[in-house]
């Protein structure tokens, strides 16, 4: 049997293709589906079946386009309420393809409609061979239980406990585990970086599977959940109806600098996708920097929202194409256009550029000793709790869309995250909000630790 995992690092998302004889099955496809057709062609396969393990909330799936182009059948958990042609599957449904089969396990908990797919292959000595667990069981974690409009987190967490113990933990230890997400995804809290595991390994090492009491499981799963981006529920609804094809997206319009200045005066968002150091050296005043490196689309969705209609600022057509694709993967697909001539064009039109000062961790330490600035930590709470700069205020980046942090404006404000990516986003948001004396800490808290500077580990949250 042919089996391949397609891992999309920017979304920490794993999709899969299975093939036997001439038939192929795709599971949890990403928005851009050409890679599945290429893999099928390379292995002499025809895509006949598409499974979704649930209504994904952190990205827009390509199931509808994939089905339209291949003629494949889509299979969804019966509770999904999908509004496009599909087969609504329930526990025990089995699909045979070539010399392999997929059996559906209904595993509600992450979402009400969640399913897992048990894969059996005729020529494998262990039956079943693997289970594709979607967002029900991750490596080192389980799916978060707060992504439903119809069930409370407590209800879903209880259902998840039952699904894990009544379905997945009854499988043999040797069964391979392939989840839909890895480390960095907001669909869980504590995922490991590996791409696969076994039921036995998870039984022994996954903290959530060590909790024996259903009551305690519910308590732990619903406490200290990471903030849920607003666009998650919107993406789930997009996936319920099926997204349009990427080829349907309109071409981007070139926007002259003078027009962009007028748009900015009206409150339109300019999204600068260049690397952070370039943004710091010179940028359009009021623009927001979310660099194409890192989790670009996730932060764009979190900070801007799906209906933001930004104007993109990039240095090349390749950057623009990459940004549009990655934004479309989370459901942002109505950009107004792009800045004609980029930052150089803005300057040539006679408009001023803004800069963002940067300092090293050692310079931050010295200025703190001299009481010459304040510090703002924009990492997530678990990162803060492990260790932070003494005296720093704390306001995680995912809260910035709700309100800016309350800090003393009489002193310069040095902003840091773990490595510098999120702090640059935060600095640009603060500048856009009118903060005049913002400084980015290069290398973030990692650079602070590498320099062996003092780390506070008190549990209290400051700020």
C-alpha positions in Angstrom: 0.0 0.0 0.0 1.1 3.6 -0.7 0.9 5.9 2.3 2.2 9.5 2.5 1.9 12.3 5.0 1.8 15.8 3.7 2.9 18.2 6.4 2.2 21.9 6.1 4.6 23.5 8.6 3.1 27.0 8.6 -0.2 25.6 9.9 1.3 22.5 11.7 -1.3 20.5 9.6 -0.9 16.9 8.4 -3.0 15.5 5.6 -2.7 12.0 4.2 -3.0 10.0 1.0 -3.5 6.2 1.0 -3.4 4.1 -2.1 -4.0 0.5 -2.9 -3.9 -1.0 -6.5 -5.4 2.0 -8.4 -7.5 3.7 -5.8 -6.4 6.6 -3.6 -8.0 8.1 -0.5 -7.2 11.6 0.7 -7.7 12.5 4.4 -8.1 16.1 5.7 -6.8 17.9 2.6 -5.3 21.4 2.7 -6.8 24.2 0.7 -4.4 23.9 -2.2 -4.9 20.5 -3.7 -2.5 20.2 -6.6 0.0 18.2 -4.5 -2.5 15.3 -4.1 -3.0 15.1 -7.9 0.8 15.1 -8.4 1.3 12.3 -5.8 -1.5 10.3 -7.4 -0.1 10.6 -10.8 3.4 9.7 -9.6 2.1 6.5 -8.1 -0.4 5.5 -10.8 -3.4 6.2 -8.6 -6.8 7.8 -9.1 -8.3 9.8 -6.2 -11.7 8.2 -5.5 -12.4 9.0 -1.8 -11.9 12.0 0.5 -12.4 11.8 4.3 -12.7 14.7 6.7 -12.1 13.7 10.3 -14.1 16.8 11.4 -15.0 20.4 10.5 -11.6 22.0 10.8 -11.5 25.3 12.5 -7.9 26.4 12.0 -7.8 26.2 8.2 -10.0 26.0 5.2 -10.1 22.6 3.6 -9.8 21.8 -0.1 -12.3 18.9 0.0 -14.8 20.5 -2.3 -12.3 21.5 -5.0 -10.6 18.2 -4.7 -13.9 16.4 -5.2 -14.9 18.6 -8.1 -11.7 18.0 -10.0 -11.3 14.3 -9.3 -14.9 13.1 -9.1 -14.2 11.6 -5.7 -16.7 11.0 -3.0 -16.5 13.0 0.2 -17.1 11.3 3.6 -18.0 13.3 6.8 -19.1 12.4 10.3 -22.9 12.3 10.4 -23.0 15.1 13.0 -21.2 17.6 10.7 -24.3 18.8 8.9 -22.3 19.4 5.8 -24.3 21.2 3.1 -22.6 19.8 0.0 -23.0 16.3 -1.5 -21.3 13.8 0.8 -21.7 10.5 2.5 -22.6 11.0 6.2 -20.7 8.2 8.0 -21.3 6.6 11.4 -19.5 4.3 13.7 -18.6 1.0 11.9 -18.8 2.4 8.4 -16.2 0.6 6.3 -14.7 1.5 2.9 -12.7 -1.0 0.9 -10.2 0.3 -1.6 -7.9 -2.1 -3.4 -6.4 -4.5 -0.8 -6.9 -2.0 2.1 -9.9 -0.8 4.1 -10.9 2.2 6.3 -13.2 1.7 9.2 -14.9 4.7 10.8 -14.7 5.2 14.6 -17.1 7.9 15.9 -15.0 9.8 18.5 -16.8 13.0 19.5 -15.1 15.3 21.9 -12.8 17.8 20.0 -16.0 18.5 18.0 -19.3 16.6 18.0 -18.8 15.2 14.6 -15.2 14.0 15.0 -14.2 10.6 13.6 -11.1 8.5 13.5 -10.1 6.2 10.6 -8.8 2.7 11.3 -6.7 1.5 8.5 -6.3 -2.2 7.7 -4.0 -3.6 5.0 -4.2 -7.2 3.8 -0.4 -7.7 3.6 0.4 -6.2 7.0 1.0 -8.6 9.8 -0.7 -6.4 12.4 -4.3 -5.7 12.0 -5.3 -2.9 12.2 -2.2 -1.2 10.9 -2.8 2.5 11.7 -5.4 5.0 12.9 -5.7 8.5 11.6 -6.9 10.4 14.6 -7.7 13.8 13.3 -7.8 16.2 16.2 -9.1 13.6 18.7 -5.6 12.3 19.7 -2.4 14.1 19.1 1.2 13.1 20.0 1.4 14.1 23.7 -2.0 15.8 23.8 -5.7 15.6 22.8 -7.9 18.0 21.0 -9.2 21.1 22.7 -12.9 20.9 23.6 -14.1 24.5 23.0 -14.7 24.7 19.3 -18.5 24.1 19.1 -21.5 26.4 19.0 -23.8 23.6 20.2 -21.9 22.0 23.1 -20.1 23.4 26.2 -16.4 22.7 26.7 -17.4 20.5 29.7 -19.8 18.5 27.6 -17.2 18.0 24.8 -14.4 17.1 27.3 -16.6 14.4 28.8 -17.4 13.0 25.3 -13.7 13.1 24.5 -12.8 11.1 27.6 -15.3 8.5 26.5 -14.1 8.4 22.9 -10.5 7.9 24.0 -11.2 5.2 26.6 -14.0 3.4 24.7 -12.5 3.5 21.2 -8.8 4.4 20.8 -7.4 2.9 24.0 -8.9 -0.4 23.1 -6.7 -0.7 20.1 -3.5 -2.8 20.2 -0.3 -1.0 21.3 1.3 -1.6 17.9 -1.3 0.4 15.9 0.4 3.5 14.4 -1.1 6.9 15.3 -1.2 9.7 12.6 -2.9 12.9 13.8 -4.0 16.0 11.8 -1.8 18.4 13.6 1.7 18.7 15.3 3.5 21.0 17.6 2.6 24.7 17.1 -1.1 24.1 16.3 -3.7 25.9 18.4 -6.0 22.8 18.3 -4.1 21.5 21.3 -1.7 22.6 24.1 1.2 20.2 24.5 1.9 18.4 21.2 5.2 16.8 20.5 7.2 17.6 17.4 7.2 14.0 16.0 4.9 13.2 13.0 3.7 9.8 14.1 3.5 7.5 17.2 1.8 4.3 18.4 -1.2 3.7 20.6 1.2 2.1 23.1 3.5 5.1 23.2 0.6 7.5 23.7 -0.8 5.2 26.4 2.4 5.5 28.4 3.5 9.1 27.6 0.4 11.3 26.8 -0.5 13.3 29.9 -4.2 13.3 29.0 -4.3 9.5 28.8 -2.9 9.3 32.3 -5.9 11.0 33.8 -8.1 8.1 35.1 -11.1 10.0 36.4 -13.6 11.4 33.9 -14.3 14.3 36.3 -10.6 15.2 36.6 -10.1 14.9 32.8 -12.9 17.4 32.2 -11.5 19.7 34.8 -8.0 19.6 33.3 -9.1 19.9 29.7 -11.3 22.9 30.3 -8.7 24.8 32.4 -6.2 27.3 31.0 -7.1 26.7 27.4 -5.2 28.8 24.9 -7.1 31.7 23.5 -9.4 30.7 20.6 -9.0 32.9 17.6 -12.2 34.4 16.4 -11.8 33.0 12.9 -11.9 29.4 14.1 -15.7 29.2 14.2 -15.8 31.0 10.8 -13.5 28.5 9.2 -15.6 25.6 10.5 -18.6 27.1 8.8 -16.7 27.6 5.6 -15.8 23.9 5.7 -19.4 22.9 6.4 -20.4 24.5 3.1 -17.2 23.8 1.2 -14.7 26.5 0.0 -14.5 27.8 -3.5 -11.6 26.9 -5.7 -8.4 28.9 -5.4 -8.6 29.6 -9.1 -11.7 31.6 -8.5 -9.8 34.3 -6.5 -9.6 37.6 -8.3 -6.3 39.1 -9.4 -4.7 41.6 -7.0 -4.8 45.2 -8.0 -1.8 47.5 -7.9 -2.5 50.4 -5.5 -0.5 53.6 -6.0 1.1 55.1 -2.9 -1.2 58.2 -2.8 -4.2 55.9 -2.9 -2.8 53.8 -0.1 -2.2 56.9 2.0 -5.8 57.9 1.6 -7.0 54.3 2.5 -4.8 54.3 5.6 -6.3 57.6 6.7 -9.7 55.9 6.4 -8.5 53.0 8.7 -7.7 50.4 6.1 -5.1 47.8 7.1 -1.8 47.7 5.3 -0.1 44.3 5.9 3.7 44.3 5.4 4.8 40.7 4.8 8.6 41.5 4.5 11.1 40.1 7.0 11.1 41.9 10.4 14.5 43.5 10.0 13.4 45.1 6.8 10.3 46.4 8.4 12.3 47.8 11.3 14.6 49.6 8.9 11.8 51.4 7.1 8.0 50.9 6.6 4.8 52.6 5.7 3.6 54.4 8.8 0.7 52.6 10.4 1.3 49.3 8.5 1.3 46.0 10.4 4.2 43.6 10.0 3.5 39.8 9.9 6.4 38.3 8.1 6.0 35.4 5.7 8.3 33.3 7.8 6.7 31.7 10.8 3.0 31.1 11.4 2.1 33.9 9.0 -1.5 32.8 8.2 -2.4 31.9 11.7 -1.4 35.3 13.1 -3.0 37.1 10.2 -6.3 35.3 10.9 -5.9 36.0 14.6 -4.9 39.6 14.5 -6.7 40.8 11.3 -9.8 38.6 11.0 -11.2 37.1 7.8 -13.0 40.2 6.7 -10.0 42.6 7.1 -9.4 43.2 3.4 -5.8 44.4 3.8 -3.5 46.0 1.3 -0.4 43.8 1.0 3.2 45.3 1.0 5.8 43.0 -0.5 9.1 43.2 -2.4 8.3 40.7 -5.1 5.5 39.0 -7.0 6.6 35.7 -5.5 6.1 37.1 -2.0 2.6 38.3 -3.0 1.7 34.9 -4.5 2.9 33.0 -1.4 1.0 35.4 0.9 -2.2 35.1 -1.0 -2.0 31.3 -0.9 -1.3 31.2 2.8 -4.0 33.7 3.6 -6.5 31.8 1.6 -5.6 28.7 3.6 -7.2 30.3 6.7 -10.0 32.0 4.8 -8.6 35.5 4.1 -9.3 36.0 0.3 -10.5 39.5 -0.2 -7.3 41.6 -0.2 -7.8 45.1 -1.7 -4.6 44.8 -3.6 -0.9 45.5 -3.1 1.3 48.6 -2.8 2.6 49.5 -6.2 6.4 49.7 -6.1 6.5 48.5 -2.5 8.2 50.6 0.2 10.6 52.0 -2.4 7.6 53.3 -4.4 6.1 54.8 -1.2 9.4 56.7 -0.6 9.7 57.8 -4.2 6.3 59.2 -4.1 7.5 61.6 -1.4 6.0 60.0 1.7 8.0 59.5 4.9 8.9 56.0 6.2 8.7 55.0 9.8 11.4 53.1 11.7 11.3 50.7 14.6 14.3 50.8 17.0 15.8 47.4 18.1 18.0 46.5 21.0 19.9 43.3 22.1 19.1 41.3 25.2 22.3 42.7 26.8 21.2 46.3 26.0 17.8 45.5 27.5 19.4 44.3 30.7 21.6 47.5 31.0 18.7 49.8 30.4 16.5 48.0 32.9 19.2 48.4 35.6 19.2 52.1 34.8 15.4 52.2 35.0 15.2 53.7 31.5 12.5 51.6 30.0 9.6 49.2 30.6 9.3 45.7 29.2 6.3 43.9 27.7 6.3 40.1 27.2 3.8 39.1 24.4 4.3 35.3 24.7 1.6 32.9 25.7 0.9 32.1 29.3 2.7 28.7 29.5 5.8 30.4 28.1 5.6 33.2 30.7 5.0 30.8 33.6 8.2 28.8 32.8 10.3 32.0 33.0 10.3 35.7 32.2 12.2 38.9 32.7 11.7 40.2 36.2 9.4 43.3 36.3 8.0 42.7 32.8 4.4 43.3 32.1 2.6 40.5 30.3 0.0 40.8 27.5 0.0 37.9 25.0 -0.2 38.8 21.3 -3.4 37.0 20.7 -5.1 39.5 23.1 -4.0 42.5 21.0 -7.1 42.4 18.8 -9.3 42.9 21.9 -7.3 45.8 23.4 -3.7 47.1 23.6 -1.8 46.5 26.9 -2.1 49.0 29.7 1.5 50.2 30.2 3.2 53.4 31.3 3.7 55.6 28.3 6.2 57.9 30.1 9.1 55.4 29.5 10.2 53.6 26.3 8.6 50.2 25.9 10.8 47.2 25.0 8.7 44.4 23.6 9.8 40.7 23.4 8.5 37.3 22.6 10.5 34.0 22.4 12.5 34.7 19.3 11.5 38.0 17.8 8.7 37.1 15.3 5.7 37.8 17.5 7.3 40.9 19.1 7.7 42.5 15.7 4.0 42.0 15.1 3.2 43.5 18.5 5.5 46.5 17.9 3.8 47.3 14.6 0.4 47.1 16.3 1.5 49.3 19.1 2.9 51.9 16.6 -0.4 51.8 14.7 -2.3 52.4 17.9 -0.2 55.5 18.6 2.5 54.3 20.9 5.5 56.6 20.0 8.4 55.0 21.8 8.4 51.2 21.1 11.5 49.1 20.8 11.8 45.5 19.6 14.1 43.1 21.5 16.1 41.2 18.9 16.1 37.4 19.5 13.5 37.7 22.2 13.6 35.7 25.5 15.7 33.0 23.8 18.5 35.6 23.4 18.0 36.7 27.0 18.5 33.1 28.2 21.4 32.5 25.9 23.1 35.5 27.4 22.5 33.8 30.8 20.7 36.9 32.2 18.4 36.6 35.3 15.1 34.7 34.8 12.1 35.1 37.1 10.0 31.9 37.6 7.3 33.2 39.9 3.9 32.0 38.9 2.2 35.4 39.3 1.2 37.1 36.1 2.3 40.8 35.9 0.5 43.3 33.8 
